[in-house]
């Protein structure tokens, strides 16, 4: 009978050589912490001390777990057909057991320290990965030190004082010289002899003790193939290595998007908008916080999307695809428009050879799109600039399974929905761009069992289920652009919206111009006001002096006229003309009164100054009127050549008026029309007043010679 034999290097082939890079390795270690129901997972890298500390506060492992599961390749503990949720209701991610070997990618020596929550015991495992790169050794040949302890004190004392016991047990694997290259063997022995445990390890052991369980992976002699320092100052590198930038971006994405925060934030926003109190508040014990520290720099402190960003989009599509049909809602933020939409399987299945959708399970999705041109976006300029910057770095459609991200989908350069390829053909038609979108597609290991991870832990095996998953999403993107938004239609929703946006922009631009003009008018108004205030007193004084001089000149002119007139009537006409001319000059002084424009805000000081100056101006007007009254009285004293003629003229004109009134009354009476009744009364009143005036004139002329003609 023949048997398969497994050489030790099979572990290296399945682990280190299957994992893409150090970012994928870190991702796997954090996922293992998540599977263990940890509340946090820490990756702490110290290049100066050549060590990496991987810690979590999860369920921990017993010695039996380490031997039967962790050290067993192809374990069935996470098989798809036997999926069990954890105490925190998590679905375990791993299914092949290969992810645990990702730790071999990071460092040559590994010390595992773990406390099992169920039994409270501690265990320690120590190995050197070079043992599993030896082509001359079989797995059965390797003995790995594994120890169990009852208390924290026991394991701490052992690791501080008796770790040479572990070293000697591990060194037993190197005694057969025939199986080793002497140079490699000497290096391994040297590394094992110099193995030391940092204080941080013991600090974390105390944390694990306080939290009742957890696991530590302590790696030394870290792999020189990864220059961790570039993650500290990636933007300051003199030579920009694109591959390094991509890895740096992937590492940060791993932190920010480890869990589906887009969905969490969106649900919070919906609850706020609907004024719904959160019914199921997040249990802090169920949260998993991934943390990565590189030489003291805490990458988790850097910003990703936040809840406010979820509101910043132009178009959004939310819903689910089930049995090949999409049902959900389409959003147009600029119009505040939300519509229920449905896309039949006949449209989403275009290009698929397998039309059996029943076995695939539901795909939940939320997609958000931001216009590339700020001029046609519903976002303001600052919002658009900020979102565009974020999307350039972390945009894309992510894939989540049971709330955790599946790499590499949505990474920079991984446009798995071929958005950019379509845009390169017809950008106006195929609107959506990989770096102008954010959002996710969510699946479940239970509901979507035929989406299988690649052994490299990088995405799904491209089987018929994956083709369905990708193609229905591609067809939905096409429907969203062409059929719903109508990118090829003159009267399509997007074009109608853009036209309305253009009109609104023109309206706002007109209002902005008017505002600018108004601001300019206001500035000019205050410039003129301040200038007027500066010279007001001096100008008022000059004009007042000139006014008095002018009035005196006018007085002399009219005085001469009175001295030459032949009647009092003419004299009084001259005095009236004098007053009228002087009043016009005084009115010019009145016009200097300052007026404050009520449209503008004035300081208290300005208001008080204007009031003070106006009072001064009013005082000068009063002085002018006094001068006028005085000079007018002086003119009345001037004698005329023949004052008796005035009385004769007045009598004559009053007699003419009475004759006209009597004649008008006679004509109205002949018409015999009641319509003129009110006119009779008025004319009677005028005639009576005229007679009274004649009587007054008669009385004033008693001392005169009888010159009144008969009536």
Buried (B, 14 or more C-beta within 10 A) or exposed (E): EEEEEEBBBBBBEBBBEBBBBBBBBBBBBBBBBBBBBBBBBBBBBBBEEBBBBBBBBBBBBBBEBBBEBBBEBEBEBBEEEEBEEBEBEBBBBBBBBBBBBBBBBBBBBBBBBBBBBEEBBBBBBBBBBBBBBBEEBBBEBBEBBBBBBEEBEBBBEBBEEEBEEBBEBBBEBBEEEEBBEEEEBEBBBEBBEEBEBBEBBBEBBEBBBEBBBBBBBBBBBBBEEBEBBBBBEBEEEEEEEEEBBBBBBBBBBBBBBBBBBBBBBBBBBEEEEEEEEEEEEEEEEEEBEBBBBBBEEEBBEEEBBEEEBBBBBBBBBBBBBBEBBBEBEBBBBBEEEEEEBEBEBEBBBEEBEEEEBEEBBBBBBBBBBBBBEBEBBBBEEEBBEBBBEBBEEBBBBBBBBBBBBBBBBBBBEBBBBBBBEBBEEEEEEBBBBBBBBBBBBBBBBEBBBBBBBEEEBBBBEEEBBBBBBBBBBBBBBBBBBBBBBBBEEEEBBBBBBBEEBEEEBEEEEEEEEEEEEEEEEBEEBBEEBEEBBEEBEEEBEEBBEEBBEBBEEBBEEBBEBBEEBEBBBBBBBBBEEBBEBBBEBBEBBEEBEBEBEEEEEBEEEBEEBBEEBBEBBBEBBEBBBEBBEEBBEEBEEBEBEEBEBBBBBBBEEBBEBBEEBEEBBEEBEEEEEEEBEEEEEEBEEBBEEBEEBBEEBBEEBEEEEEEBEEE
